[in-house]
Amino acid sequence: MEKKLKGNVAVVTGAANGIGLAIAERLARDGAKLVLADLDETGLKQASAYLSKDLRVEVASHAGDLSEQVTAEKTINLATEAFGKLDILVNNAGGGIIKAFADHTPETLKTTIDRNLWTVLWCSWYAVPKMRKQGYGRIINLGADSVRNGLWDHAAYNAAKGGVHGLTTGLAREFAKDGITVNTVAPCAVNTPQMVAITKSNPALAAKFVSVIPMGRPADMAEVASMVSYLASAEASFVTGQVISVNGGSTML
């Protein structure tokens, strides 16, 4: 069977580890060539080497802060420089500073917005012209189910991810006739290294996060990557402007 993303070029941000690496691995298995980006240069090199060697996929990478305009520009341009085009953009870079709103500082608030909203804005802003020119594109953002259920200690994080959800619908409508779909995958708690750390350091808080999930467990990273892969494919040609939860039922409808 032919791989559904064969011939596609995908940029995956925040790809050094966690959900981003799981997404990159899934897209690679589905046949895509990859451009990986992350702030963690060492982790990015390790991820690139793993994907290139073990999965035999063509990989290019760029390390830097994607909330800065110049880094986003270089990352998106790398796709066309290395592979001649850009078909898929997965805006996964982020990471919340999860704490009670009153405990935030100006610095942690700014960092939360920069990581989770500006990264998406800049990368999308540079990707859209390339996709419009070729008449095809898939933009998949990583949002958050906590935007919908008001999870404890997530107010500032939700402000950023809520912006991503709003950006999704606006871009989807604006570029619907250009062959570009724009969607968001919104996970609940996911078994990432960060979630494991919270479980160890504050098990009561981790239990609260899981308590709102009817299935009684966090999502696996592969379960999130599976939805991203579908939205990145030609199969999802009539799906746009959607925030699709992968959440074990923590919010419904």
Buried (B, 14 or more C-beta within 10 A) or exposed (E): EEBBBEEBBBBBBBBBBBBBBBBBBBBBBBBBBBBBBBBBEEBBBBBBEBBBEEEEBBBBBBBBBBBBEEBBBBBBBBBBEBBEBBBBBBBBBBBBBBBEEEEBEEEBBBBBBBBBBBBBBBBBBBBBEBBBEBEBBBBBBBBBBBBBBEBBBBBBBBBBBBBBBBBBBEBBEEBEEBBBBBBBBBBBBBBBEBBEEBBEEBEEBBEBBBEBBEEEEBBBBBBBBBBBBBBBBEEBEEBBBBBBBBBBEBBEE
